Amino acid sequence: MAQIINEQDIINAICLSQAYHKNVRPEDVTVELMYDDETGFGAEVEVAGQAEIFDTSAMIGTLRVWIKDVLHGDPFSTSIELVLDDEEGIIAKLS
């Protein structure tokens, strides 16, 4: 059975990544996850008034760090699939 990273943990992963790279606290980062039929998954990330758009590959990159640092797994042998779930929102399935 695949492990699931829920929507809040995806947001947390992006916040932690940006906090580390931008030298701010994770709570100073705001994230809004998005899905578009044409462009796929993305996130609008704001730090200190500066907005940045993450595409699917950037989101998966932050999830790889989350897998390594928080889940203590091998981030490169783990398959990550972003899924738009009717009930849960945007989730990541790991296998």
mmCIF file as gemmi writes it, N, C-alpha and C atoms, coordinates in Angstrom:
data_model
loop_
_atom_site.group_PDB
_atom_site.id
_atom_site.type_symbol
_atom_site.label_atom_id
_atom_site.label_alt_id
_atom_site.label_comp_id
_atom_site.label_asym_id
_atom_site.label_entity_id
_atom_site.label_seq_id
_atom_site.pdbx_PDB_ins_code
_atom_site.Cartn_x
_atom_site.Cartn_y
_atom_site.Cartn_z
_atom_site.occupancy
_atom_site.B_iso_or_equiv
_atom_site.pdbx_formal_charge
_atom_site.auth_seq_id
_atom_site.auth_asym_id
_atom_site.pdbx_PDB_model_num
ATOM 1 N N . MET Axp A 1 ? 0.835 -1.184 0 1 0 ? 1 A 1
ATOM 2 C CA . MET Axp A 1 ? 0 0 0 1 0 ? 1 A 1
ATOM 3 C C . MET Axp A 1 ? 0.882 1.25 0 1 0 ? 1 A 1
ATOM 4 N N . ALA Axp A 2 ? 0.524 2.212 -0.809 1 0 ? 2 A 1
ATOM 5 C CA . ALA Axp A 2 ? 1.303 3.441 -0.928 1 0 ? 2 A 1
ATOM 6 C C . ALA Axp A 2 ? 1.099 4.333 0.292 1 0 ? 2 A 1
ATOM 7 N N . GLN Axp A 3 ? 2.175 4.993 0.692 1 0 ? 3 A 1
ATOM 8 C CA . GLN Axp A 3 ? 2.086 5.97 1.766 1 0 ? 3 A 1
ATOM 9 C C . GLN Axp A 3 ? 1.575 7.282 1.176 1 0 ? 3 A 1
ATOM 10 N N . ILE Axp A 4 ? 0.805 8.027 1.958 1 0 ? 4 A 1
ATOM 11 C CA . ILE Axp A 4 ? 0.202 9.278 1.499 1 0 ? 4 A 1
ATOM 12 C C . ILE Axp A 4 ? 0.794 10.446 2.291 1 0 ? 4 A 1
ATOM 13 N N . ILE Axp A 5 ? 1.165 11.502 1.588 1 0 ? 5 A 1
ATOM 14 C CA . ILE Axp A 5 ? 1.499 12.775 2.219 1 0 ? 5 A 1
ATOM 15 C C . ILE Axp A 5 ? 0.298 13.675 1.971 1 0 ? 5 A 1
ATOM 16 N N . ASN Axp A 6 ? -0.329 14.137 3.044 1 0 ? 6 A 1
ATOM 17 C CA . ASN Axp A 6 ? -1.545 14.932 2.892 1 0 ? 6 A 1
ATOM 18 C C . ASN Axp A 6 ? -1.225 16.371 2.471 1 0 ? 6 A 1
ATOM 19 N N . GLU Axp A 7 ? -2.278 17.104 2.145 1 0 ? 7 A 1
ATOM 20 C CA . GLU Axp A 7 ? -2.133 18.461 1.625 1 0 ? 7 A 1
ATOM 21 C C . GLU Axp A 7 ? -1.382 19.366 2.607 1 0 ? 7 A 1
ATOM 22 N N . GLN Axp A 8 ? -1.701 19.28 3.898 1 0 ? 8 A 1
ATOM 23 C CA . GLN Axp A 8 ? -1.028 20.138 4.878 1 0 ? 8 A 1
ATOM 24 C C . GLN Axp A 8 ? 0.457 19.83 4.949 1 0 ? 8 A 1
ATOM 25 N N . ASP Axp A 9 ? 0.831 18.564 4.858 1 0 ? 9 A 1
ATOM 26 C CA . ASP Axp A 9 ? 2.244 18.212 4.902 1 0 ? 9 A 1
ATOM 27 C C . ASP Axp A 9 ? 2.979 18.636 3.63 1 0 ? 9 A 1
ATOM 28 N N . ILE Axp A 10 ? 2.298 18.663 2.496 1 0 ? 10 A 1
ATOM 29 C CA . ILE Axp A 10 ? 2.904 19.206 1.274 1 0 ? 10 A 1
ATOM 30 C C . ILE Axp A 10 ? 3.212 20.692 1.49 1 0 ? 10 A 1
ATOM 31 N N . ILE Axp A 11 ? 2.251 21.409 2.057 1 0 ? 11 A 1
ATOM 32 C CA . ILE Axp A 11 ? 2.452 22.832 2.367 1 0 ? 11 A 1
ATOM 33 C C . ILE Axp A 11 ? 3.599 22.986 3.366 1 0 ? 11 A 1
ATOM 34 N N . ASN Axp A 12 ? 3.626 22.148 4.397 1 0 ? 12 A 1
ATOM 35 C CA . ASN Axp A 12 ? 4.698 22.204 5.387 1 0 ? 12 A 1
ATOM 36 C C . ASN Axp A 12 ? 6.061 21.969 4.751 1 0 ? 12 A 1
ATOM 37 N N . ALA Axp A 13 ? 6.141 21.03 3.824 1 0 ? 13 A 1
ATOM 38 C CA . ALA Axp A 13 ? 7.399 20.732 3.146 1 0 ? 13 A 1
ATOM 39 C C . ALA Axp A 13 ? 7.895 21.955 2.373 1 0 ? 13 A 1
ATOM 40 N N . ILE Axp A 14 ? 6.987 22.627 1.682 1 0 ? 14 A 1
ATOM 41 C CA . ILE Axp A 14 ? 7.365 23.824 0.93 1 0 ? 14 A 1
ATOM 42 C C . ILE Axp A 14 ? 7.787 24.938 1.882 1 0 ? 14 A 1
ATOM 43 N N . CYS Axp A 15 ? 7.059 25.116 2.975 1 0 ? 15 A 1
ATOM 44 C CA . CYS Axp A 15 ? 7.407 26.149 3.968 1 0 ? 15 A 1
ATOM 45 C C . CYS Axp A 15 ? 8.792 25.906 4.554 1 0 ? 15 A 1
ATOM 46 N N . LEU Axp A 16 ? 9.086 24.675 4.933 1 0 ? 16 A 1
ATOM 47 C CA . LEU Axp A 16 ? 10.394 24.358 5.494 1 0 ? 16 A 1
ATOM 48 C C . LEU Axp A 16 ? 11.512 24.585 4.488 1 0 ? 16 A 1
ATOM 49 N N . SER Axp A 17 ? 11.279 24.183 3.259 1 0 ? 17 A 1
ATOM 50 C CA . SER Axp A 17 ? 12.276 24.366 2.206 1 0 ? 17 A 1
ATOM 51 C C . SER Axp A 17 ? 12.573 25.845 1.979 1 0 ? 17 A 1
ATOM 52 N N . GLN Axp A 18 ? 11.533 26.634 1.86 1 0 ? 18 A 1
ATOM 53 C CA . GLN Axp A 18 ? 11.714 28.067 1.617 1 0 ? 18 A 1
ATOM 54 C C . GLN Axp A 18 ? 12.326 28.765 2.825 1 0 ? 18 A 1
ATOM 55 N N . ALA Axp A 19 ? 11.932 28.354 4.017 1 0 ? 19 A 1
ATOM 56 C CA . ALA Axp A 19 ? 12.506 28.939 5.223 1 0 ? 19 A 1
ATOM 57 C C . ALA Axp A 19 ? 14.014 28.709 5.257 1 0 ? 19 A 1
ATOM 58 N N . TYR Axp A 20 ? 14.436 27.512 4.899 1 0 ? 20 A 1
ATOM 59 C CA . TYR Axp A 20 ? 15.851 27.181 4.874 1 0 ? 20 A 1
ATOM 60 C C . TYR Axp A 20 ? 16.583 28.012 3.815 1 0 ? 20 A 1
ATOM 61 N N . HIS Axp A 21 ? 16.029 28.07 2.605 1 0 ? 21 A 1
ATOM 62 C CA . HIS Axp A 21 ? 16.701 28.759 1.486 1 0 ? 21 A 1
ATOM 63 C C . HIS Axp A 21 ? 16.681 30.282 1.615 1 0 ? 21 A 1
ATOM 64 N N . LYS Axp A 22 ? 15.641 30.809 2.228 1 0 ? 22 A 1
ATOM 65 C CA . LYS Axp A 22 ? 15.486 32.27 2.306 1 0 ? 22 A 1
ATOM 66 C C . LYS Axp A 22 ? 15.852 32.815 3.691 1 0 ? 22 A 1
ATOM 67 N N . ASN Axp A 23 ? 16.285 31.924 4.588 1 0 ? 23 A 1
ATOM 68 C CA . ASN Axp A 23 ? 16.69 32.314 5.942 1 0 ? 23 A 1
ATOM 69 C C . ASN Axp A 23 ? 15.582 33.06 6.688 1 0 ? 23 A 1
ATOM 70 N N . VAL Axp A 24 ? 14.391 32.468 6.677 1 0 ? 24 A 1
ATOM 71 C CA . VAL Axp A 24 ? 13.243 32.996 7.417 1 0 ? 24 A 1
ATOM 72 C C . VAL Axp A 24 ? 12.646 31.855 8.236 1 0 ? 24 A 1
ATOM 73 N N . ARG Axp A 25 ? 11.685 32.169 9.068 1 0 ? 25 A 1
ATOM 74 C CA . ARG Axp A 25 ? 10.985 31.135 9.83 1 0 ? 25 A 1
ATOM 75 C C . ARG Axp A 25 ? 9.928 30.487 8.929 1 0 ? 25 A 1
ATOM 76 N N . PRO Axp A 26 ? 9.66 29.201 9.108 1 0 ? 26 A 1
ATOM 77 C CA . PRO Axp A 26 ? 8.64 28.533 8.283 1 0 ? 26 A 1
ATOM 78 C C . PRO Axp A 26 ? 7.283 29.226 8.359 1 0 ? 26 A 1
ATOM 79 N N . GLU Axp A 27 ? 6.935 29.783 9.523 1 0 ? 27 A 1
ATOM 80 C CA . GLU Axp A 27 ? 5.638 30.449 9.662 1 0 ? 27 A 1
ATOM 81 C C . GLU Axp A 27 ? 5.572 31.777 8.919 1 0 ? 27 A 1
ATOM 82 N N . ASP Axp A 28 ? 6.713 32.246 8.386 1 0 ? 28 A 1
ATOM 83 C CA . ASP Axp A 28 ? 6.739 33.472 7.575 1 0 ? 28 A 1
ATOM 84 C C . ASP Axp A 28 ? 6.506 33.192 6.091 1 0 ? 28 A 1
ATOM 85 N N . VAL Axp A 29 ? 6.294 31.936 5.764 1 0 ? 29 A 1
ATOM 86 C CA . VAL Axp A 29 ? 6.068 31.52 4.378 1 0 ? 29 A 1
ATOM 87 C C . VAL Axp A 29 ? 4.592 31.173 4.209 1 0 ? 29 A 1
ATOM 88 N N . THR Axp A 30 ? 3.963 31.704 3.16 1 0 ? 30 A 1
ATOM 89 C CA . THR Axp A 30 ? 2.59 31.31 2.855 1 0 ? 30 A 1
ATOM 90 C C . THR Axp A 30 ? 2.579 30.531 1.544 1 0 ? 30 A 1
ATOM 91 N N . VAL Axp A 31 ? 1.736 29.516 1.508 1 0 ? 31 A 1
ATOM 92 C CA . VAL Axp A 31 ? 1.677 28.621 0.35 1 0 ? 31 A 1
ATOM 93 C C . VAL Axp A 31 ? 0.228 28.373 -0.011 1 0 ? 31 A 1
ATOM 94 N N . GLU Axp A 32 ? -0.066 28.482 -1.29 1 0 ? 32 A 1
ATOM 95 C CA . GLU Axp A 32 ? -1.377 28.086 -1.805 1 0 ? 32 A 1
ATOM 96 C C . GLU Axp A 32 ? -1.145 27.075 -2.915 1 0 ? 32 A 1
ATOM 97 N N . LEU Axp A 33 ? -1.631 25.861 -2.699 1 0 ? 33 A 1
ATOM 98 C CA . LEU Axp A 33 ? -1.504 24.818 -3.716 1 0 ? 33 A 1
ATOM 99 C C . LEU Axp A 33 ? -2.537 25.025 -4.803 1 0 ? 33 A 1
ATOM 100 N N . MET Axp A 34 ? -2.176 24.657 -6.035 1 0 ? 34 A 1
ATOM 101 C CA . MET Axp A 34 ? -3.066 24.862 -7.182 1 0 ? 34 A 1
ATOM 102 C C . MET Axp A 34 ? -3.031 23.637 -8.091 1 0 ? 34 A 1
ATOM 103 N N . TYR Axp A 35 ? -4.097 23.503 -8.858 1 0 ? 35 A 1
ATOM 104 C CA . TYR Axp A 35 ? -4.129 22.509 -9.926 1 0 ? 35 A 1
ATOM 105 C C . TYR Axp A 35 ? -4.847 23.117 -11.114 1 0 ? 35 A 1
ATOM 106 N N . ASP Axp A 36 ? -4.262 22.926 -12.292 1 0 ? 36 A 1
ATOM 107 C CA . ASP Axp A 36 ? -4.855 23.392 -13.535 1 0 ? 36 A 1
ATOM 108 C C . ASP Axp A 36 ? -4.775 22.244 -14.544 1 0 ? 36 A 1
ATOM 109 N N . ASP Axp A 37 ? -5.85 22.028 -15.289 1 0 ? 37 A 1
ATOM 110 C CA . ASP Axp A 37 ? -5.88 20.919 -16.256 1 0 ? 37 A 1
ATOM 111 C C . ASP Axp A 37 ? -4.762 21.027 -17.293 1 0 ? 37 A 1
ATOM 112 N N . GLU Axp A 38 ? -4.366 22.221 -17.652 1 0 ? 38 A 1
ATOM 113 C CA . GLU Axp A 38 ? -3.346 22.396 -18.689 1 0 ? 38 A 1
ATOM 114 C C . GLU Axp A 38 ? -1.925 22.377 -18.136 1 0 ? 38 A 1
ATOM 115 N N . THR Axp A 39 ? -1.704 23.008 -16.988 1 0 ? 39 A 1
ATOM 116 C CA . THR Axp A 39 ? -0.337 23.125 -16.46 1 0 ? 39 A 1
ATOM 117 C C . THR Axp A 39 ? -0.028 22.132 -15.355 1 0 ? 39 A 1
ATOM 118 N N . GLY Axp A 40 ? -1.046 21.497 -14.793 1 0 ? 40 A 1
ATOM 119 C CA . GLY Axp A 40 ? -0.828 20.508 -13.745 1 0 ? 40 A 1
ATOM 120 C C . GLY Axp A 40 ? -0.779 21.136 -12.364 1 0 ? 40 A 1
ATOM 121 N N . PHE Axp A 41 ? 0.031 20.547 -11.498 1 0 ? 41 A 1
ATOM 122 C CA . PHE Axp A 41 ? 0.113 20.981 -10.111 1 0 ? 41 A 1
ATOM 123 C C . PHE Axp A 41 ? 1.082 22.138 -9.973 1 0 ? 41 A 1
ATOM 124 N N . GLY Axp A 42 ? 0.807 22.975 -8.986 1 0 ? 42 A 1
ATOM 125 C CA . GLY Axp A 42 ? 1.689 24.092 -8.706 1 0 ? 42 A 1
ATOM 126 C C . GLY Axp A 42 ? 1.395 24.653 -7.338 1 0 ? 42 A 1
ATOM 127 N N . ALA Axp A 43 ? 2.192 25.63 -6.965 1 0 ? 43 A 1
ATOM 128 C CA . ALA Axp A 43 ? 2 26.305 -5.682 1 0 ? 43 A 1
ATOM 129 C C . ALA Axp A 43 ? 2.428 27.75 -5.831 1 0 ? 43 A 1
ATOM 130 N N . GLU Axp A 44 ? 1.654 28.643 -5.231 1 0 ? 44 A 1
ATOM 131 C CA . GLU Axp A 44 ? 2.067 30.036 -5.134 1 0 ? 44 A 1
ATOM 132 C C . GLU Axp A 44 ? 2.663 30.207 -3.745 1 0 ? 44 A 1
ATOM 133 N N . VAL Axp A 45 ? 3.916 30.604 -3.713 1 0 ? 45 A 1
ATOM 134 C CA . VAL Axp A 45 ? 4.666 30.703 -2.468 1 0 ? 45 A 1
ATOM 135 C C . VAL Axp A 45 ? 5.053 32.161 -2.262 1 0 ? 45 A 1
ATOM 136 N N . GLU Axp A 46 ? 4.778 32.677 -1.065 1 0 ? 46 A 1
ATOM 137 C CA . GLU Axp A 46 ? 5.122 34.062 -0.762 1 0 ? 46 A 1
ATOM 138 C C . GLU Axp A 46 ? 6.01 34.124 0.469 1 0 ? 46 A 1
ATOM 139 N N . VAL Axp A 47 ? 7.125 34.842 0.307 1 0 ? 47 A 1
ATOM 140 C CA . VAL Axp A 47 ? 8.074 35.055 1.395 1 0 ? 47 A 1
ATOM 141 C C . VAL Axp A 47 ? 8.45 36.53 1.388 1 0 ? 47 A 1
ATOM 142 N N . ALA Axp A 48 ? 8.219 37.208 2.499 1 0 ? 48 A 1
ATOM 143 C CA . ALA Axp A 48 ? 8.583 38.627 2.655 1 0 ? 48 A 1
ATOM 144 C C . ALA Axp A 48 ? 8.039 39.482 1.507 1 0 ? 48 A 1
ATOM 145 N N . GLY Axp A 49 ? 6.805 39.23 1.116 1 0 ? 49 A 1
ATOM 146 C CA . GLY Axp A 49 ? 6.163 40.021 0.079 1 0 ? 49 A 1
ATOM 147 C C . GLY Axp A 49 ? 6.535 39.643 -1.346 1 0 ? 49 A 1
ATOM 148 N N . GLN Axp A 50 ? 7.424 38.687 -1.52 1 0 ? 50 A 1
ATOM 149 C CA . GLN Axp A 50 ? 7.847 38.236 -2.84 1 0 ? 50 A 1
ATOM 150 C C . GLN Axp A 50 ? 7.153 36.915 -3.18 1 0 ? 50 A 1
ATOM 151 N N . ALA Axp A 51 ? 6.413 36.908 -4.275 1 0 ? 51 A 1
ATOM 152 C CA . ALA Axp A 51 ? 5.688 35.698 -4.692 1 0 ? 51 A 1
ATOM 153 C C . ALA Axp A 51 ? 6.51 34.921 -5.71 1 0 ? 51 A 1
ATOM 154 N N . GLU Axp A 52 ? 6.401 33.618 -5.626 1 0 ? 52 A 1
ATOM 155 C CA . GLU Axp A 52 ? 7.084 32.721 -6.543 1 0 ? 52 A 1
ATOM 156 C C . GLU Axp A 52 ? 6.124 31.586 -6.872 1 0 ? 52 A 1
ATOM 157 N N . ILE Axp A 53 ? 6.15 31.118 -8.1 1 0 ? 53 A 1
ATOM 158 C CA . ILE Axp A 53 ? 5.306 30.004 -8.514 1 0 ? 53 A 1
ATOM 159 C C . ILE Axp A 53 ? 6.169 28.753 -8.616 1 0 ? 53 A 1
ATOM 160 N N . PHE Axp A 54 ? 5.745 27.71 -7.914 1 0 ? 54 A 1
ATOM 161 C CA . PHE Axp A 54 ? 6.402 26.404 -8.012 1 0 ? 54 A 1
ATOM 162 C C . PHE Axp A 54 ? 5.63 25.565 -9.015 1 0 ? 54 A 1
ATOM 163 N N . ASP Axp A 55 ? 6.342 24.882 -9.898 1 0 ? 55 A 1
ATOM 164 C CA . ASP Axp A 55 ? 5.693 23.934 -10.79 1 0 ? 55 A 1
ATOM 165 C C . ASP Axp A 55 ? 5.754 22.548 -10.148 1 0 ? 55 A 1
ATOM 166 N N . THR Axp A 56 ? 5.251 21.56 -10.855 1 0 ? 56 A 1
ATOM 167 C CA . THR Axp A 56 ? 5.201 20.2 -10.319 1 0 ? 56 A 1
ATOM 168 C C . THR Axp A 56 ? 6.577 19.702 -9.901 1 0 ? 56 A 1
ATOM 169 N N . SER Axp A 57 ? 7.588 19.932 -10.728 1 0 ? 57 A 1
ATOM 170 C CA . SER Axp A 57 ? 8.923 19.417 -10.405 1 0 ? 57 A 1
ATOM 171 C C . SER Axp A 57 ? 9.507 20.095 -9.164 1 0 ? 57 A 1
ATOM 172 N N . ALA Axp A 58 ? 9.247 21.376 -8.962 1 0 ? 58 A 1
ATOM 173 C CA . ALA Axp A 58 ? 9.727 22.062 -7.756 1 0 ? 58 A 1
ATOM 174 C C . ALA Axp A 58 ? 9.029 21.501 -6.519 1 0 ? 58 A 1
ATOM 175 N N . MET Axp A 59 ? 7.742 21.206 -6.641 1 0 ? 59 A 1
ATOM 176 C CA . MET Axp A 59 ? 7.014 20.627 -5.518 1 0 ? 59 A 1
ATOM 177 C C . MET Axp A 59 ? 7.572 19.249 -5.166 1 0 ? 59 A 1
ATOM 178 N N . ILE Axp A 60 ? 7.846 18.447 -6.176 1 0 ? 60 A 1
ATOM 179 C CA . ILE Axp A 60 ? 8.39 17.108 -5.934 1 0 ? 60 A 1
ATOM 180 C C . ILE Axp A 60 ? 9.779 17.212 -5.314 1 0 ? 60 A 1
ATOM 181 N N . GLY Axp A 61 ? 10.556 18.2 -5.722 1 0 ? 61 A 1
ATOM 182 C CA . GLY Axp A 61 ? 11.872 18.418 -5.122 1 0 ? 61 A 1
ATOM 183 C C . GLY Axp A 61 ? 11.782 18.699 -3.635 1 0 ? 61 A 1
ATOM 184 N N . THR Axp A 62 ? 10.832 19.533 -3.24 1 0 ? 62 A 1
ATOM 185 C CA . THR Axp A 62 ? 10.676 19.819 -1.808 1 0 ? 62 A 1
ATOM 186 C C . THR Axp A 62 ? 10.172 18.586 -1.062 1 0 ? 62 A 1
ATOM 187 N N . LEU Axp A 63 ? 9.337 17.787 -1.717 1 0 ? 63 A 1
ATOM 188 C CA . LEU Axp A 63 ? 8.854 16.556 -1.077 1 0 ? 63 A 1
ATOM 189 C C . LEU Axp A 63 ? 9.985 15.545 -0.901 1 0 ? 63 A 1
ATOM 190 N N . ARG Axp A 64 ? 10.954 15.524 -1.792 1 0 ? 64 A 1
ATOM 191 C CA . ARG Axp A 64 ? 12.1 14.617 -1.632 1 0 ? 64 A 1
ATOM 192 C C . ARG Axp A 64 ? 12.89 14.976 -0.37 1 0 ? 64 A 1
ATOM 193 N N . VAL Axp A 65 ? 13.052 16.273 -0.113 1 0 ? 65 A 1
ATOM 194 C CA . VAL Axp A 65 ? 13.739 16.709 1.106 1 0 ? 65 A 1
ATOM 195 C C . VAL Axp A 65 ? 12.917 16.314 2.329 1 0 ? 65 A 1
ATOM 196 N N . TRP Axp A 66 ? 11.589 16.476 2.249 1 0 ? 66 A 1
ATOM 197 C CA . TRP Axp A 66 ? 10.688 16.088 3.343 1 0 ? 66 A 1
ATOM 198 C C . TRP Axp A 66 ? 10.806 14.59 3.634 1 0 ? 66 A 1
ATOM 199 N N . ILE Axp A 67 ? 10.853 13.789 2.585 1 0 ? 67 A 1
ATOM 200 C CA . ILE Axp A 67 ? 10.986 12.333 2.745 1 0 ? 67 A 1
ATOM 201 C C . ILE Axp A 67 ? 12.286 12.012 3.472 1 0 ? 67 A 1
ATOM 202 N N . LYS Axp A 68 ? 13.373 12.684 3.089 1 0 ? 68 A 1
ATOM 203 C CA . LYS Axp A 68 ? 14.673 12.428 3.716 1 0 ? 68 A 1
ATOM 204 C C . LYS Axp A 68 ? 14.715 12.919 5.161 1 0 ? 68 A 1
ATOM 205 N N . ASP Axp A 69 ? 14.312 14.163 5.393 1 0 ? 69 A 1
ATOM 206 C CA . ASP Axp A 69 ? 14.49 14.79 6.706 1 0 ? 69 A 1
ATOM 207 C C . ASP Axp A 69 ? 13.399 14.452 7.719 1 0 ? 69 A 1
ATOM 208 N N . VAL Axp A 70 ? 12.162 14.319 7.271 1 0 ? 70 A 1
ATOM 209 C CA . VAL Axp A 70 ? 11.048 14.104 8.2 1 0 ? 70 A 1
ATOM 210 C C . VAL Axp A 70 ? 10.645 12.63 8.271 1 0 ? 70 A 1
ATOM 211 N N . LEU Axp A 71 ? 10.531 11.993 7.124 1 0 ? 71 A 1
ATOM 212 C CA . LEU Axp A 71 ? 10.119 10.584 7.103 1 0 ? 71 A 1
ATOM 213 C C . LEU Axp A 71 ? 11.297 9.623 7.223 1 0 ? 71 A 1
ATOM 214 N N . HIS Axp A 72 ? 12.527 10.155 7.094 1 0 ? 72 A 1
ATOM 215 C CA . HIS Axp A 72 ? 13.755 9.365 7.192 1 0 ? 72 A 1
ATOM 216 C C . HIS Axp A 72 ? 13.775 8.221 6.178 1 0 ? 72 A 1
ATOM 217 N N . GLY Axp A 73 ? 13.303 8.538 4.969 1 0 ? 73 A 1
ATOM 218 C CA . GLY Axp A 73 ? 13.303 7.561 3.892 1 0 ? 73 A 1
ATOM 219 C C . GLY Axp A 73 ? 14.324 7.924 2.838 1 0 ? 73 A 1
ATOM 220 N N . ASP Axp A 74 ? 14.462 7.071 1.849 1 0 ? 74 A 1
ATOM 221 C CA . ASP Axp A 74 ? 15.361 7.323 0.726 1 0 ? 74 A 1
ATOM 222 C C . ASP Axp A 74 ? 14.595 8.141 -0.309 1 0 ? 74 A 1
ATOM 223 N N . PRO Axp A 75 ? 14.922 9.414 -0.466 1 0 ? 75 A 1
ATOM 224 C CA . PRO Axp A 75 ? 14.131 10.28 -1.336 1 0 ? 75 A 1
ATOM 225 C C . PRO Axp A 75 ? 14.254 9.96 -2.823 1 0 ? 75 A 1
ATOM 226 N N . PHE Axp A 76 ? 15.315 9.256 -3.214 1 0 ? 76 A 1
ATOM 227 C CA . PHE Axp A 76 ? 15.51 9.02 -4.641 1 0 ? 76 A 1
ATOM 228 C C . PHE Axp A 76 ? 15.039 7.648 -5.091 1 0 ? 76 A 1
ATOM 229 N N . SER Axp A 77 ? 14.788 6.75 -4.146 1 0 ? 77 A 1
ATOM 230 C CA . SER Axp A 77 ? 14.228 5.458 -4.535 1 0 ? 77 A 1
ATOM 231 C C . SER Axp A 77 ? 12.713 5.45 -4.354 1 0 ? 77 A 1
ATOM 232 N N . THR Axp A 78 ? 12.174 6.577 -3.871 1 0 ? 78 A 1
ATOM 233 C CA . THR Axp A 78 ? 10.74 6.698 -3.64 1 0 ? 78 A 1
ATOM 234 C C . THR Axp A 78 ? 10.077 7.348 -4.846 1 0 ? 78 A 1
ATOM 235 N N . SER Axp A 79 ? 9.05 6.712 -5.348 1 0 ? 79 A 1
ATOM 236 C CA . SER Axp A 79 ? 8.258 7.289 -6.432 1 0 ? 79 A 1
ATOM 237 C C . SER Axp A 79 ? 7.224 8.233 -5.817 1 0 ? 79 A 1
ATOM 238 N N . ILE Axp A 80 ? 7.116 9.442 -6.372 1 0 ? 80 A 1
ATOM 239 C CA . ILE Axp A 80 ? 6.183 10.444 -5.851 1 0 ? 80 A 1
ATOM 240 C C . ILE Axp A 80 ? 5.194 10.797 -6.957 1 0 ? 80 A 1
ATOM 241 N N . GLU Axp A 81 ? 3.911 10.642 -6.66 1 0 ? 81 A 1
ATOM 242 C CA . GLU Axp A 81 ? 2.855 11.006 -7.603 1 0 ? 81 A 1
ATOM 243 C C . GLU Axp A 81 ? 1.915 11.995 -6.932 1 0 ? 81 A 1
ATOM 244 N N . LEU Axp A 82 ? 1.801 13.197 -7.504 1 0 ? 82 A 1
ATOM 245 C CA . LEU Axp A 82 ? 0.841 14.165 -7.002 1 0 ? 82 A 1
ATOM 246 C C . LEU Axp A 82 ? -0.531 13.82 -7.568 1 0 ? 82 A 1
ATOM 247 N N . VAL Axp A 83 ? -1.547 13.873 -6.7 1 0 ? 83 A 1
ATOM 248 C CA . VAL Axp A 83 ? -2.896 13.465 -7.083 1 0 ? 83 A 1
ATOM 249 C C . VAL Axp A 83 ? -3.882 14.504 -6.563 1 0 ? 83 A 1
ATOM 250 N N . LEU Axp A 84 ? -4.881 14.824 -7.382 1 0 ? 84 A 1
ATOM 251 C CA . LEU Axp A 84 ? -5.975 15.687 -6.953 1 0 ? 84 A 1
ATOM 252 C C . LEU Axp A 84 ? -7.103 14.78 -6.489 1 0 ? 84 A 1
ATOM 253 N N . ASP Axp A 85 ? -7.307 14.733 -5.173 1 0 ? 85 A 1
ATOM 254 C CA . ASP Axp A 85 ? -8.307 13.868 -4.57 1 0 ? 85 A 1
ATOM 255 C C . ASP Axp A 85 ? -9.556 14.69 -4.264 1 0 ? 85 A 1
ATOM 256 N N . ASP Axp A 86 ? -10.737 14.15 -4.577 1 0 ? 86 A 1
ATOM 257 C CA . ASP Axp A 86 ? -11.996 14.867 -4.363 1 0 ? 86 A 1
ATOM 258 C C . ASP Axp A 86 ? -12.221 15.259 -2.909 1 0 ? 86 A 1
ATOM 259 N N . GLU Axp A 87 ? -11.787 14.414 -1.991 1 0 ? 87 A 1
ATOM 260 C CA . GLU Axp A 87 ? -12.03 14.671 -0.576 1 0 ? 87 A 1
ATOM 261 C C . GLU Axp A 87 ? -10.834 15.295 0.141 1 0 ? 87 A 1
ATOM 262 N N . GLU Axp A 88 ? -9.634 14.861 -0.21 1 0 ? 88 A 1
ATOM 263 C CA . GLU Axp A 88 ? -8.431 15.268 0.516 1 0 ? 88 A 1
ATOM 264 C C . GLU Axp A 88 ? -7.711 16.473 -0.098 1 0 ? 88 A 1
ATOM 265 N N . GLY Axp A 89 ? -8.068 16.854 -1.301 1 0 ? 89 A 1
ATOM 266 C CA . GLY Axp A 89 ? -7.362 17.951 -1.982 1 0 ? 89 A 1
ATOM 267 C C . GLY Axp A 89 ? -6.156 17.389 -2.713 1 0 ? 89 A 1
ATOM 268 N N . ILE Axp A 90 ? -5.064 18.14 -2.709 1 0 ? 90 A 1
ATOM 269 C CA . ILE Axp A 90 ? -3.833 17.696 -3.386 1 0 ? 90 A 1
ATOM 270 C C . ILE Axp A 90 ? -3.038 16.868 -2.392 1 0 ? 90 A 1
ATOM 271 N N . ILE Axp A 91 ? -2.734 15.65 -2.79 1 0 ? 91 A 1
ATOM 272 C CA . ILE Axp A 91 ? -1.968 14.739 -1.951 1 0 ? 91 A 1
ATOM 273 C C . ILE Axp A 91 ? -0.811 14.169 -2.777 1 0 ? 91 A 1
ATOM 274 N N . ALA Axp A 92 ? 0.128 13.567 -2.096 1 0 ? 92 A 1
ATOM 275 C CA . ALA Axp A 92 ? 1.24 12.885 -2.767 1 0 ? 92 A 1
ATOM 276 C C . ALA Axp A 92 ? 1.214 11.421 -2.364 1 0 ? 92 A 1
ATOM 277 N N . LYS Axp A 93 ? 1.241 10.549 -3.352 1 0 ? 93 A 1
ATOM 278 C CA . LYS Axp A 93 ? 1.311 9.105 -3.1 1 0 ? 93 A 1
ATOM 279 C C . LYS Axp A 93 ? 2.759 8.676 -3.287 1 0 ? 93 A 1
ATOM 280 N N . LEU Axp A 94 ? 3.273 8.002 -2.278 1 0 ? 94 A 1
ATOM 281 C CA . LEU Axp A 94 ? 4.648 7.501 -2.297 1 0 ? 94 A 1
ATOM 282 C C . LEU Axp A 94 ? 4.635 6 -2.473 1 0 ? 94 A 1
ATOM 283 N N . SER Axp A 95 ? 5.536 5.509 -3.286 1 0 ? 95 A 1
ATOM 284 C CA . SER Axp A 95 ? 5.671 4.055 -3.42 1 0 ? 95 A 1
ATOM 285 C C . SER Axp A 95 ? 7.115 3.691 -3.675 1 0 ? 95 A 1
